[in-house]
């Protein structure tokens, strides 16, 4: 983007060092007409630099012969570059009330790359089952930024010896704000179902190692560069910008750097205990929009939090008496998965959307930097292209006239008309040594169907098996095994054994479920009848003719428990799970 003869690229980091050529290059990028206009030549004659721009007004430009309308556009564009709001902005949030967001974060919010989050549903395809779940990644990100600031400022005020600086506070808030910048269309559908279906149906592995946290970091760097925010960040105290952005990236990923304050990495993405402000916000926000009650109080947790040292590492610890509140937090996670995140129709719709995206992948082109074209599965490699991907992809495919997208359009048509694949039933491993996989399940079902001698040919491709795990956040382990507590009598933090908490705690913290769906309309009754009558020594079949609904005998997906036997996952385990959680 730098014009010929422009200043050294390093000088572009700070607009105050820009010469006239740099400023004209910036205006050409922002104002399409500027390069062809007389205003450019008259503006160049003024020989304005970054140092002299602050006192330039529209009237001064008009006095030099630049038309009024052009002068106002130029000044407005330049003011957006160097003007830094002095006061925080107040947002009225339905979850946290009136929250204050620092001025620098507002500058990040007011960029196209961040505003993109307004068009990405927080719960993906769940909105097509729960009509209240219309909230987006945008408001969740604001909530996480607010809670991150509240937590780090609580520690700063109550424990001066931690030496939490204003730079630390600002970086934690930015990490909270930008932690979900990298989400693709329909949130976890893109880095979950779409990635799996792409690999299963096309054997393509370009997204196999991709995570949305990596894209969040790339998008943040892209956002800062494209919107010329480096100078603004420096003026707000982030003087060592490269290291500061690396620090923010580590906070987003929850991976501590050497010689840093360990506890800061447990605020936005806590890889140790799983207790972080990201979960606090989406548990509360999702419960509110889904109409499902929550049983924990994150505001109370903020009142009883401290940092303590244990084994040369600093940990965020909670008051011992808050153990019940924390168990309620993990139960809320489990409850939301059972009632909504892993709802049988939600998971089915997300799978069908993923199938449509895979069918459209090679023919749906996104133009990125340097006029390079990308597909849905490769757009993440270029942030210019990736920034264009939102939930609108669904409608773009639906209304496209491209004949090559017909297969994808038919799947989307089935979703919008509610002609979904048919739910057959579900099962789960009942013995520790069972090697139950969806491949084995489908192949055995097809074999049983052939034994019926119905004269109909069935193939594994006619079925979809949704494999998912429901747990308390730490697989089959008790989630509080890695949570540290403190009390008034002990300076050293400690963990709590289950029998020290309550005898009513669950003995198993995870279950794995296999749901089977039939894609075709023909011979549905034959499939259902065969499934219901099928019993083998190594499977217990849970038969249902329709998706689970609320009743006195609800299924596992609606909150009831299945037989409580100790479960060992198969080799695929959680890697085959369906929809991931919201955050």
N, C-alpha and C positions, 0 to 999 in steps of 0.2 A: 504493500500500500504506500510505501515511501516513494516520493517523486524523485526524478533524477536530479542530482545536485543537492538533495536534502541533507540535513545534518546527520551526524553519526547516530545510528539507531539507539545507542544508549541514552542519547539526549531526549529521545521520545518518551522516556520513562516519566519525565516531569515536564508538564506543559510550559512551565516558566522559562525553560531553556529553549523553547521552540523559536526558530527564525520564521521569516515570512513564508518561505517555501513549505515548511512543516505545517503551518497554519492553513495555507491554501489546500494542501493535500487533505487535511482533516475536513475542511469545508466541502471539498469535492466529494468526499465519501458520504457526508451527511446531507448535502443539498445537491440533488441531481442536476439542477439548472446552473449551478455555480460555474462549472467548467466552460460552459458555452455562453456565459453572460458577460456583459461589459463590466459587471460588478467586480469580477475577478481582477481585471486589468486595473481598474480604479483602486481596488483594495490593495493590490500589489504596490501601487505608487505610494501608498501611505507608509509602506515599510514598517508595518506593525509587527512587533515580536511579542513573545509571551510575557515579557516584563512590562510592556506598555499597554497590554490589552485591558487590564483591570479597570482603568479609568476611561476607556473608550465607550462612547454612548452612540445610540442610533442617530442622534442629531449631528454628531461629529462626522459620521459617515455620510449623512445627507448633505452636509456642507461641502464635502469633497465630490459631490456629484452622483452618489449612489442613491437610487430611487428609494422612497420611504419603505415600501413593502419589502424590498430586498434587504435594506439596512436592518429592519426589525428581525427578519429571519436570521441574518448573520449574527446579530448580537444575542438573540435567544439561544442559538446553537452554541456560541462560545460560552455563554453564561452557564449552560448545562455542563460544560467542561470543567470550569474552575470554581463555580459557586458551591460551597459546602454548607448545608443547612446547619444552623447553630443549635436548634432544639430538637429533641426526639419527637417522633410522630406517635400519636395515640391511635390504636386500632381497637374497635369494639368487637371483641371476640366472644362467641357464644359459650365457650368453655372457660376461659380465664378472665372474662370481663374486660375492662378497659386496660389494655397493656401498652407500655411504652417501648418503642423500638428506637435504638440509638440512630442518630442522623446518618452515620456512615452506612449502617445497614439499610437505611431507606434508599440510599443511592444504589446499592446493589439490587434492592427490590425493584427499583424503577428502571430495569433493563429488560430488553426483550427475552433474554435467555432465562431470567427468573420468572417473568410474567407468563412464560410458557407453561409453568406448573399449574396455572389456573385451568388448563385444558387437559389435565391428567387426573383421572379419578383415583382417589385414595385407595379404594377397595376394588378397583378394576371391574370385572364382570359382576361382582356382588350387587352393584346398583340395579342390575336387571332382575334381581329377585327381591331385594329390600329397597323400596322406592325412596326411603329417607336417606339412603347412603349416597347422597349426591355430592358430598364434600370432596375437595381436591387436595393435591399435594401442596398447593399454595398456602392454604390456611394452616395446615399441619406444620409446615416449615416455620411459619411465624410463631406458632405455639412452642415449638422446640427451641427456637432462638430465645424466646421470653423465659422459658423454664431454665435453660442453660445459664442465662444471665442471673436469674434468681438464685440458683444453687451456688454458682461460683462466687457471687457477691455475699451470700450468707457465710460461706467459708472465709472469705476475705475479712468480713467484719468481726466474726467470732473467734478467728484464730490468726492473729497478726503474725505469729511466728512462721506461718506458711509462706510469707513473702509473696503473696499473690499480687502481681503488678496490674496496672491498667491495661498494659499490652496483653497480659494473660486473659483478662476479662473479655477484651475485645475479640481476641482470637477464638475463644470458646463460643462467644455469641455468633460470630461469623460461621464457625463450624456447625452450630445448631441450625442456623438459617439455611446453609447450603448443603447439608448432608444428603438431601434427596434431589439435588439438581440433575443427577444422572439417570433418573427413572425414565423408562420408555413408555410407550402407549399402554394404558391400562395397568400401570405400575408393575406389580410383581408378575403379572401375566407375561410381560415381555422378557424378563430375566428368569422366568420359571417355565411355564407351559410352552411358550413359543420356542425357547431354546431347546427344550426336550423333544418337542414334536419335529422341529427342524432336523435334529440329529437322527431321530428314529425313522423318519420318512425319506430323508434325502441323504443321510450319512454324512452330512456336512458338519464340520466341527469348528467353524470359524468363531463361534460364540461359546465354545465349551468352557473356557476359562474366564469368560467375561463376567464381571460383577457390577452392579449399578453404583457401588461406592467408588470404583475406579473411574467410572464416567462422571461422577459428581466432582471429583478432583479435577479432571480434565476440563469439565465445563466451567468450573470456577476460574481456572487459569485463562480459559478462552474468553470468559465474560470480562475479566479484568483488562485483558489486552484489547479486546474489540471496543470496549466502551471507555478506553483511556482513563481507567480508574487508578493507575499506579500513583500518579501525583496526589490524588485525593487520599489514598491509603497512607501515603507518607505524611501528609499534612495532619492525619489523625493519629500519628504516633507509631505507625508500622514502618520504621525507618530502614530496617534490614529486610526488605520486601521478599527476597528470594527465600530466606530462612523462615520468615513469617508465614509464607504460603505453604512451605513444607510442613511447618508446625500445624497449620490448620488442616492440611491433608492427613496428617497422622491422627489428629483429633477425630476427624470424620471416620477413619478406619479403625480407631481404637487401638492403634499400635504405637506404644511409647517409643520415643527416641532416647538415646543415651543422654544422661546428665540432665534430664528434664524432670519436672514434678509429676510423679507417677499418677497421682490422683486426678489430674486434669484430664487424663485419657479415659477416665471412668464416668465422665459426665454425659457426653453425647452418645458414645457407643461403648458400653462396658462389656468387654470380652471376658472378664473374670467372673462376675456374678450375674450379669444380664440385667442389672438394675440401672437404668439410665433414663434421662429425661425424654428421649425419643419414645420409649414405651409409655412413660407417664402420660405423654400427650395423646398418643394414638389410642391407648386404652380408654381414656376419658372421652376423646372425640368420637371414636368409632361407636362406643356404647351409646353415646348421646344420639347420633344419627341413625343407628340401627334400631333404637328403641329397646335396647337390652341393658338392664341395670348393671352397674359395677359395684364391687364391694370393698374397694380400697380407697384411701384418701392420700393423694400425693402431697397435698398442702401440709398435712400433718407430718409427713416424712421430712419435709423441708425444715421443720422446727427441731428435729431430733437427728441431725446429721453432723458428723465430725470426721476429721482425718486423723488416723492413728497409724503408727509405724508397727509393722510386723514382718519379721524376716528380711530386714533391710529394704522393705518396700512400703510405700505409703498407700493406705487403703481408705476409701470412703466407707465409714462405718455408721451403723444406726443404733439408736438406743435399744437396749435389750427388750424393753416392753413393747417395741414396735414389731416384734416378730409376727404377731397375728396379722397386723396390717400388711406385712410383706407376703405372708402366705396368701392373703386375700388378693394381692396383686397378681401372683402367679396363677391363682385359681381363676381370676378374671381373664387371663390369657387363655387358659384351657377352655373356659366357658365360651369365649368369643370364637375360638376355633370350632368347637362343637356346634354352636348355634348358627354361625355365619361364615367364617373364613373357609370351613370345609363342608359347607352345606352341599348336599348332593347335586342340586340344580346349579348352584354357583360354580362348582368345579366343572360341571359338564359344559356350561356356557363358555367358561374360559378356555376349555379344551377346544371347543368348536371355533372360537375366535382365533385361537392359535393355529388351527388347521387352515382357516381362511387366509391368515397372514402367510403361512408357509406356501399355500397354493399361489398366492400373489407375489411372493418374494422376488422371483427373477424378473417379473414384468412391471413391478412398481418401482419407479426410479426417483431418486431424490438427488437434486443437484447440490453439490458441496463446494468447497473451496477450489479455486482454479478451474471451475467449470467441469469438475470431475463428477460422474454419476455414480451413485451408490444404491444398493438394494436395502431392504428392511434389515437384513442380517449383517450388512457391512457398514451401515450408516454410523454406527457407534465409533468407528475408527476416525471419523472426521466430525468435529464438533459443529462445523458450519452446517453440515447435513443433518446431524443428529438433533440440532436445535429445532428442526422443522417437524420432528416426529412427535405427535400428540395423539390423543384419542380420535382426532379427526380422520386418521387413517381409515378407520372403520367406514365412515361416510364417503370418503374419497373412493374407496374400492366399490362400495355399494352403488354409487352413482356414476361410475366410470363407464365409458362407451368402448373401452378397449376389449376386443374379443378375447384376448389372452387371459383376461381376468374373470371369465365366465364361471370357472369352477369355484373360485373364491366368492364370487357374487352369489352363487347358489347356496353356499354354506351360510353366508350372512343373511340371505333371504329366509332360510329355515330358522335362524335365530330370531329375527325380527317378527316372524309370523308364529313363533313359538312351536315350530315343528321340530322339536329337539330329538336327539337320540334317545332311545328308550331305556329306562332304568330296569335292570333285570334283578339284581340282588347284591348282597355283599357277604363277605367272609373275612376271617382273620386267622392267623396262626394260633393253634391251641396247644401246641407242644413245643418245648424249647429247641428241639433238634429239627424241626420242619424247615425245609428249604423251599418255602412257598414263594414263587415269583409270578409276575403277571404273565410271563411267557408260558410257564407250566400250566397256569390256570386256564388260559385261553385254549391252548392245545388240547388239554384234557376235555374241555367243554365241547370243542369241535368234534373230538372223537366220540363223545357221548351222543352228540346230535346225529352223527353218521349211523350209530347203532340203532337209532329210532326207525331207520329205513323209511323215512318220509319222502324220499325221492328228491329232496332239495339239497343242493350243494352249499355247504357253509365253509367259510374261510376265516382264518385268524384276523384278516383285515376288516371283517364285518363287525368286530368287537373293539371296544375301548375299555381298558381296565385302569381305573384311577387308584393309585396306591398312595396313601398318605399316613402320616404319623401324627398323633395328638399327644402332647406332653406338656410339662410345666416349664419348658424352656431350656432344660438341660438333658434332653434325651430321657433315658430310663432312670437317671439319678435325681435325688432330692435337690431341688434348685437352691435350697438354703445351705447346702454343704459348703458353698464358696462365698457365703455372705458373712462378713465380720460385724460383731456387735461390741458395744461398750456399755459400761455402767459407772456409777459414781465411785465404786470401790476398787475397780481395776483400771489401771492405766494401759495395760496391754490388751489389745482386742482379742476376741475369742469367737469360736463358732458354737452353735447349739446342736446337740443331738436331738432327734425327733422325740424321744421319750422325755426330754426336758421341756418340750413345748406342749404336747398334747398326745393322748392315747388315741385320739380320733383321726389322726392324720392318715392319708392313704399309704398303702404298702407298695403300690406300683404307681409310677409316675409317667408311664408312657404306654400307648397302645398303637398297633398298626392295623389298618383296615384296607381291604381290597373291595372296590365297588366295580361292578360289571355293567356295561351299557351295550346295547345293540344298535348299530347305525342304520339298518334298513327298516322299511315299514313292513315288507312281506314276511310271512312266516313267524311273526312275533309270538303268537300263542304257542307255537311249537318250541321256541326257545325258552319261554317262561316255564312251560310244563316240564321240559327236560331239566332246567335248573332246579326247580322245586323238588324233583324226585331224585336228584343226584346227591348221593352221600358216599364218601370214601373214608377209609380209616384215618387219613391224615388231615381231613378238613371238616370243620363244622360249618355248615351253610346257614346263613341267616337269610331266610326267604322273604321277599316282599314283592308284590306285583306293581307297586307304585312307589315313587320317592317318599321317604319318611315325612309324616305330617304330625303336627301336635295332637296328642291324644293321651289317654290315661296310660298307654303302653308305648311311649315314644321310643324311637330307635336311638342308637348311639349318636347319630348325627344331630339329634335334637337334645342331647344332654343325658340320656340314661346310660348306665354302665353296662358293659358286656361282662361275661364271666371273668372274674378277677384271678387270672393265673399269671405267674411270672412270665414275661415275654422277652424273647431274644429275637432281634431283628435279623432278617436275611441279609445276604451280602449287599444287596442294593440299598436296603434300609431307607433312611430318610432321603436319599438321593432320588428316589422315585416318588417322593411325596407330592401331593397336589399343590393347591394354592398355598403360598407362603403367607406369613402374617403381614399385617399392614405396614409396619415400619420398615 
